[in-house]
Amino acid sequence: MDTDLNTLLSFQEDLSEKEVAVFVNHLAELSESENFETVFEAAMEKIKQFPSCGFLILNTALFLDGLIAMRVRRKNREMLKETVEKLYVRAAKCPDATVCNQAKAMLVSIYMERKDYESAQKLLDTLPDEAFFDKKQIQINLLTAQGKLKAAAQMAEEKLLEATNEVHGVLMSFP
């Protein structure tokens, strides 16, 4: 017999991006009719079912992060934000570079909000220069938050000069 046990049991280690999107939409619909705790429990149960699906963990963390900001009172946020941060940490260990880097970018923001600039810088240094986010802009924000305004202004000026050169190059390519 050539069929393995996982196939027989219909075991699925990961969800597709489409399946994750459907699940996050389900959470959004659930959040319209149910309390936060019910939505949170549904999210965590799905993660228990697919503990190695980085895409699910990241997108669930992003959704819960937004929901916490909109629906949870300030005094109750801390513990929930801690749980979301742990989800970002898990997603940051994902072998999928896109998921990993997006989770790291979210963690940089969390560390900056906490004024843990050393951890933010350390993590920011691990991110690639070219990605879906603007690493240089995040670095400028971090320097500004640390009160290093001269360094932030210098980096912003360099960024502006790079953008100007790009525009110039595009304009020069037209006859």
ABEGO torsion letter per residue (X at the ends): XABBAAAAAGBBABBBAAAAAAAAAAAAAAAAABBAAAAAAAAAAAAAABAABAAAAAAAAAAAAAAAAAABBAAAAAAAAAAAAAAAAAAAABABAAAAAAAAAAAAAAAAAAGBAAAAAAAAAABBABBABBAAAAAAAAAAAAGBAAAAAAAAAAAAAAAAAAAAAAAAABX
